[in-house]
Amino acid sequence: MGTALPAFTPVQDSLFLTLCGRALDSRAERPILADVMADQILHKIGFDPATLPFAAKGMRDIALRAKKLDEVVERFVARHPNAVVLDLGAGLDSRFFRVDPPSTVDWYDIDFPEVVAVRHQVVPARDNVHTIGASLTDPHWLDGVPTDRPAVIVADGLVAFLAQDAFVSLLNRLTGHFPGGELAFNAYTRFHVWVLKRYSGTASLADVVANPGFDDPHEPQRWDPRLTLVEEILLTRAPEVADYPTALRVWTRLAAHSTALSRRGTAVLRYSF
Ligand SMILES: C[S@@+](CC[C@H](N)C(=O)[O-])C[C@H]1O[C@@H](n2cnc3c(N)ncnc32)[C@H](O)[C@@H]1O
């Protein structure tokens, strides 16, 4: 306890949803991500997850999509030990500690300056971890990031907050900056955006969800021709669903038979460039 939090904007406040999701998962009998540091950070900032209306499914989806994004980074770094890792809209996520990459990797966590200031107080520092306090819509935030190394870029819970033109500019800036790499993020379909604005647990975000969402995972290839869709990871089909509580597991396994229904749940999209 004890870290004083500045007044966050509603967009910045969204980091508590994902942080609490991972922390609650770590307390579950059969955790998916087992991110104990998320719970430690919650404790340091004195945030009570009971203040958020969490459904069991929401908590597991947050933990599982984080795990899938971790795996994208782990696989890339195993192939490219000199990689640069970018975590866009990192919030108070401690992905670096879950992935635990070699010291040859340079890792960048990017979020608004107010969020990065809190990160510095509650997430342990490491020599090869850098933070950038900026809006991702600022055309200069990438200026200090090496241009000559392969990059793996992840964004967990970010895209909904980027207006479409800002998202497209960001994609093009990222793929133009590095010689090559991978980009992965959890997708927001138009259905997700509709739900985000109406579901009681996320209704506070109604005014700040800026992205319209997209249904075809190939669409980003049209916005940035350097991108190629490599993988659509539908969480309904993840092996970890075996550890869901019975009713949720049965429902999820049924939904897994349909790609359309599965896309109504969470998908992680992975592109190469
Ligand atoms: C739902 S939270 C997810 C945080 C973190 N990735 C996680 O999984 O816990 C979304 C994050 O994106 C950040 N964000 C949204 N728009 C941003 C922008 N334009 N520039 C930088 N960060 C942004 C917010 O401040 C917030 O921390």
The ligand as an ORCA input file, in Angstrom:
! r2SCAN-3c Opt
* xyz 0 1
  C      -6.938     -1.751    -21.084
  S      -5.450     -0.937    -20.643
  C      -4.296     -2.261    -20.908
  C      -3.011     -2.025    -20.185
  C      -2.016     -3.179    -20.292
  N      -1.682     -3.489    -21.656
  C      -2.553     -4.394    -19.598
  O      -2.786     -5.410    -20.290
  O      -2.737     -4.334    -18.384
  C      -5.110      0.127    -22.054
  C      -3.840      0.927    -21.893
  O      -3.579      1.627    -23.116
  C      -3.088      2.906    -22.776
  N      -3.330      3.794    -23.916
  C      -4.510      4.009    -24.541
  N      -4.351      4.904    -25.529
  C      -3.030      5.238    -25.534
  C      -2.250      6.132    -26.309
  N      -2.767      6.871    -27.285
  N      -0.937      6.244    -26.023
  C      -0.376      5.514    -25.010
  N      -1.076      4.644    -24.258
  C      -2.380      4.529    -24.506
  C      -3.880      3.298    -21.532
  O      -3.268      4.344    -20.815
  C      -3.920      1.973    -20.784
  O      -2.809      1.825    -19.937
*
